[in-house]
Amino acid sequence: IVTDDSVVSGPADIAEYISVKDDKANLETGDLLAIDGHDLQNLAKKSPGIPYDSKVIGVVSTKPGIVAGGGSVEDDHNNDVIMALVGRVPLKVSTEGGEIKPGDRLTSSSIPGVAMKATNTGMTIGIAFEAFDGSNALSEGTIEVETEQHIIEGTEHVQRKILKDNRYH
């Protein structure tokens, strides 16, 4: 991007319009989105509540720093939401995968539109910037995350034996 001393302050996410005609009434900022794709007016929908869903694509943005993309086939964006593609954005979370700490990877949970801490192999949507322990009035909250899609793989646990006094411990 080339600018003449222009500065975007405030939110730091880069977002785009995406069509969600059939699910728009069910979506709120911070909701996790998944691929729908049954037609051009329904490219995305609220994530359906499948943990580690490989179809998760973004988060409904609150106030994006930059908005790109055309969205639906209409120019008025009546059937669109603004989806954060990358950057810092609030995301609805649950303690379903355990207490969330800054730096934890997040993935889709069994609650539609809500993320959880990733503890297994699978798709992740971002990294938590804030902690969440579920002590809010509800079991769901909203935290700041850095959005970026990744597939994480399980780690092998290696048990080391230490040689001491010519014996393994």
Disulfide bonds with the S-S distance in Angstrom:
none
